[in-house]
Amino acid sequence: MTKTPDLPETIPLFPLPGALLLPRSRLPLHLFEPRYLMMFDDALKTPERLIGMIQPRQTPEGDDHALHSIGCVGRITQFSETDDNRYMITLTGISRFRILDEVEGFPPYRRANVSWQGFERDLGPKDVDPGFDRPAFMQLLDRYFSDSELKTDWNALKQADDELLINSLSMLLKFSPEDRQALLESPGLSTRRETLITLIEFAIHSGPSKETLQ
């Protein structure tokens, strides 16, 4: 799928706090709730095999059903079934979308009519960041990992291209759901990199936390 018309107008939604999927990136998921097992089975019956990842949104009224307006759809590219009838799946990010309205119907999972307008670049080639100062960024990342006592595969980070590096860190580092939403909604790789640097610098100044980045 390389053009917006190839994408359906209605997609299933998987609301999951803190889960970030970006175009051309991969997100592993563990499905066990009956409604999401049905969603997965139904998605496999379609030629696109798409699931829309979306984050719940906090509201002053405490609406448990509120969602952010922008998410990212992923194609099921890998899955395996466990002995207790659960699924381990991998979604590969295709394109961001904007929710127009939700669709009422029989399935127990949520669905929405969506617009793909404004996200055409997600379907194109890899994004580039001409202003990316990679050596300075790696130095900042080294300080962040050291201060936070994080561990990672430095060789893999050094070998990753710019888009893979920025997107992978955006998805893997332990940012708040709202910060992840800001990374998702960044217009392009340059803006996402700038947002990522701001979040890393804030984390450094806020103090260390003990976590492991796999």
Beta strands, then each sheet from edge to edge (+ up, - down):
strand 1: 10-15
strand 2: 26-31
strand 3: 50-54
strand 4: 70-81
strand 5: 87-103
strand 6: 110-115
sheet 1: 2+ 5- 4+ 3- 1- 6+
end
